[in-house]
């Protein structure tokens, strides 16, 4: 159950696009299309932004997009806004009825 | 609307036990598995445990297997996490989170969390 690998931090200016990567293995991300992405503001409940790799829940802005290639999933946020500043976590089904999270990425909107 | 409200957190001495609860509403509780996820201070999210919609199957992270037990009462729409032999590294904000279906798969809705501090 090793954590998925995410960059510790990313930053961008308002209006720009950023991408957060999430690298796993052939036992988790590589084997299942069950990667979700969460936005987490400190002190609040994490919010689902992407599920099943690339699907957006109702109400989530289309500025958020997910993708996957091999053992790596990615979250792209376009048209950055100040309110996007938060921690972002990926999560994947890891087989054997377990889940695994990434270490989290702090997004700064400069 | 979906609501998950955790309770039961507090300060507990190492080696002691604590029981967390999660009250669910706004969805068909008996159609969804439920997870516990925790976040230690300054750290990332860590999946802890999952229980199936019917309470028959439960699964645990290696870090808590044998010490924690997840259970549910479908007649009361509640979930519990019994934590035994607590250690300092169990100190965290504990969230219950709803599975999109029978699961386990990544959760689609989370509660606000309850804080557990293990300290002498």
Interface residues (C-beta under 8 A of the other chain):
Chain A: X1 X3 X34 X35 X36 X38 X40 X44 X45 X46 X47 X48 X51 X57 X89 X91 X92 X93 X96 X97 X98 X99 X100 X101 X102 X103 X104
Chain B: X35 X37 X44 X45 X46 X47 X50 X57 X59 X61 X62 X95 X97 X100 X104 X105 X106 X107 X108 X109 X110 X111 X112 X113
